[in-house]
Structures are given as C-alpha cells and as structure tokens.
Amino acid sequence: MVWTGNEFVAVGGFGIGLRSSDGLVWTLDFTDSAAFFSAIASSGDHIITVGLGGAIMRVPKADAIFASGFEAP
C-alpha cells in the first residue's frame, strides 16, 4: 500500500486494486491486467506496481489510478 499525497492505493491478485482517501473506506477497482501484483511504490509522478511472472505496470499519479488503466513502463 502507498500514499500518493491524495489517496491510499493497494493492489493484489487478478488485477484488483483498492483506493481510499481516508484508509477506512475503500473503493474496489481493477487494472487492465489479470496479474497477481505483490508490491506497489509511489515515486515522482508515477505509481509503479510489480507482480508474479515479471508483471510491471505504472500509471501517472495525476490520473485516477485505475480509471485509465495501467501502462507498461
């Protein structure tokens, strides 16, 4: 889980993502991948997530993390 400055973001199996502005109420969302993501980091202007089988995805922080889908780095 990471804090982007605006919201908490977490990822998991089957491309599942979660977002929360307060850490108490979470919104379920999905990436454009079915990967099992095991780590997430926030750096500069992007959020980067990695997972099993070499899956690596990123999204600009300015975007809603899952609304536009992840893109390959």
KEKEKOL-297176 format. One record per residue (C-alpha): residue in three letters; x, y, z. Coordinates in Angstrom, 2 decimals, padded with zeros to 5 digits. Each point is the difference from the previous one (the first is absolute). Layout:
<recs>
<rec><code>ALA</code><east>X</east><north>Y</north><up>Z</up></rec>
...
</recs>
This chain:
<recs>
<rec><code>MET</code><east>000.00</east><north>000.00</north><up>000.00</up></rec>
<rec><code>VAL</code><east>001.19</east><north>003.51</north><up>-000.79</up></rec>
<rec><code>TRP</code><east>-001.11</east><north>003.54</north><up>000.75</up></rec>
<rec><code>THR</code><east>000.01</east><north>002.16</north><up>-003.15</up></rec>
<rec><code>GLY</code><east>-000.54</east><north>003.29</north><up>001.75</up></rec>
<rec><code>ASN</code><east>-003.72</east><north>-000.23</north><up>-000.76</up></rec>
<rec><code>GLU</code><east>-000.99</east><north>-003.58</north><up>000.68</up></rec>
<rec><code>PHE</code><east>001.15</east><north>-003.41</north><up>001.16</up></rec>
<rec><code>VAL</code><east>000.41</east><north>-002.54</north><up>-002.80</up></rec>
<rec><code>ALA</code><east>000.38</east><north>-003.78</north><up>000.34</up></rec>
<rec><code>VAL</code><east>000.17</east><north>-002.83</north><up>-002.54</up></rec>
<rec><code>GLY</code><east>-000.38</east><north>-003.76</north><up>000.13</up></rec>
<rec><code>GLY</code><east>-000.92</east><north>-003.08</north><up>-001.98</up></rec>
<rec><code>PHE</code><east>-001.87</east><north>-000.15</north><up>-003.29</up></rec>
<rec><code>GLY</code><east>000.67</east><north>003.67</north><up>-000.74</up></rec>
<rec><code>ILE</code><east>-001.98</east><north>001.20</north><up>003.00</up></rec>
<rec><code>GLY</code><east>000.71</east><north>003.46</north><up>001.31</up></rec>
<rec><code>LEU</code><east>-001.33</east><north>001.92</north><up>002.97</up></rec>
<rec><code>ARG</code><east>-000.09</east><north>003.76</north><up>000.64</up></rec>
<rec><code>SER</code><east>-000.83</east><north>001.99</north><up>003.12</up></rec>
<rec><code>SER</code><east>000.23</east><north>003.64</north><up>000.93</up></rec>
<rec><code>ASP</code><east>-000.17</east><north>-000.71</north><up>003.75</up></rec>
<rec><code>GLY</code><east>001.25</east><north>-003.60</north><up>000.43</up></rec>
<rec><code>LEU</code><east>-003.38</east><north>-001.05</north><up>001.41</up></rec>
<rec><code>VAL</code><east>-002.35</east><north>-000.14</north><up>-003.00</up></rec>
<rec><code>TRP</code><east>001.45</east><north>-001.73</north><up>-003.07</up></rec>
<rec><code>THR</code><east>-001.12</east><north>-000.03</north><up>-003.63</up></rec>
<rec><code>LEU</code><east>000.54</east><north>-003.22</north><up>-001.94</up></rec>
<rec><code>ASP</code><east>001.41</east><north>000.54</north><up>-003.47</up></rec>
<rec><code>PHE</code><east>001.80</east><north>-001.98</north><up>-002.67</up></rec>
<rec><code>THR</code><east>003.10</east><north>000.44</north><up>-002.11</up></rec>
<rec><code>ASP</code><east>000.15</east><north>-001.06</north><up>-003.67</up></rec>
<rec><code>SER</code><east>001.90</east><north>-003.10</north><up>001.09</up></rec>
<rec><code>ALA</code><east>-000.80</east><north>-003.35</north><up>001.60</up></rec>
<rec><code>ALA</code><east>003.44</east><north>-000.06</north><up>001.66</up></rec>
<rec><code>PHE</code><east>000.55</east><north>-000.75</north><up>003.67</up></rec>
<rec><code>PHE</code><east>001.62</east><north>003.22</north><up>001.22</up></rec>
<rec><code>SER</code><east>002.14</east><north>-000.37</north><up>003.09</up></rec>
<rec><code>ALA</code><east>001.57</east><north>003.44</north><up>000.46</up></rec>
<rec><code>ILE</code><east>-000.82</east><north>003.63</north><up>-000.69</up></rec>
<rec><code>ALA</code><east>002.09</east><north>003.16</north><up>000.24</up></rec>
<rec><code>SER</code><east>-000.53</east><north>003.70</north><up>-000.55</up></rec>
<rec><code>SER</code><east>002.86</east><north>001.94</north><up>-001.54</up></rec>
<rec><code>GLY</code><east>000.07</east><north>003.38</north><up>-001.66</up></rec>
<rec><code>ASP</code><east>-002.99</east><north>000.34</north><up>-002.27</up></rec>
<rec><code>HIS</code><east>-000.85</east><north>-003.72</north><up>-000.25</up></rec>
<rec><code>ILE</code><east>-001.29</east><north>-002.95</north><up>001.96</up></rec>
<rec><code>ILE</code><east>001.79</east><north>-003.23</north><up>-000.89</up></rec>
<rec><code>THR</code><east>-001.17</east><north>-003.50</north><up>000.85</up></rec>
<rec><code>VAL</code><east>001.71</east><north>-003.35</north><up>-000.53</up></rec>
<rec><code>GLY</code><east>-001.20</east><north>-003.55</north><up>000.21</up></rec>
<rec><code>LEU</code><east>000.47</east><north>-003.65</north><up>-000.76</up></rec>
<rec><code>GLY</code><east>001.36</east><north>-001.05</north><up>-003.37</up></rec>
<rec><code>GLY</code><east>001.81</east><north>003.31</north><up>-000.48</up></rec>
<rec><code>ALA</code><east>-003.13</east><north>002.16</north><up>-000.22</up></rec>
<rec><code>ILE</code><east>000.92</east><north>003.68</north><up>000.28</up></rec>
<rec><code>MET</code><east>-002.50</east><north>002.79</north><up>-000.45</up></rec>
<rec><code>ARG</code><east>-000.10</east><north>003.75</north><up>000.63</up></rec>
<rec><code>VAL</code><east>-002.45</east><north>002.87</north><up>-000.08</up></rec>
<rec><code>PRO</code><east>000.43</east><north>003.77</north><up>000.39</up></rec>
<rec><code>LYS</code><east>-000.98</east><north>001.20</north><up>003.49</up></rec>
<rec><code>ALA</code><east>-002.08</east><north>002.78</north><up>-001.53</up></rec>
<rec><code>ASP</code><east>-002.40</east><north>-002.58</north><up>-001.49</up></rec>
<rec><code>ALA</code><east>-002.50</east><north>-001.98</north><up>001.99</up></rec>
<rec><code>ILE</code><east>002.19</east><north>-003.07</north><up>000.37</up></rec>
<rec><code>PHE</code><east>-002.32</east><north>-002.54</north><up>-001.56</up></rec>
<rec><code>ALA</code><east>-002.36</east><north>002.16</north><up>-002.04</up></rec>
<rec><code>SER</code><east>002.40</east><north>000.28</north><up>-002.93</up></rec>
<rec><code>GLY</code><east>001.65</east><north>-003.38</north><up>000.56</up></rec>
<rec><code>PHE</code><east>003.64</east><north>-000.73</north><up>000.55</up></rec>
<rec><code>GLU</code><east>002.55</east><north>000.23</north><up>-002.78</up></rec>
<rec><code>ALA</code><east>003.19</east><north>-001.97</north><up>-000.46</up></rec>
<rec><code>PRO</code><east>003.10</east><north>001.98</north><up>001.03</up></rec>
</recs>
